[in-house]
Amino acid sequence: MRTTITLDSDVDLAVRRLMRERGLSFKAAVNEAIRHGIRPRTTGSAYRTRPVAMGVPAVPLDKALRLAAQLEDDELIHKLALRK
């Protein structure tokens, strides 16, 4: 199929670099770039994180919700005391 497109300057440079690196014609380089861009991506292997030891927490985590509620209550009491 024959069509006319207008490429941004950065895209033109990338296509021309692809042409030089792989010895492709302009048409082949554009087609390869488009195929690569619209290809479905595989999941699961793109990004992996490594676990990091963070030490022992300063507060017992099994009581974290209770601690958060207490801190919130203390903040509300403080705000109410300032209004009087």
Buried (B, 14 or more C-beta within 10 A) or exposed (E): EEEEEEEEEEEEEBBEEBBEEEEBEEEEBBEBBEEEEEEEEEEEEEEEEEEEEEEEEEEEEEEEEEEEEEEEEEEEEEEEEEEE
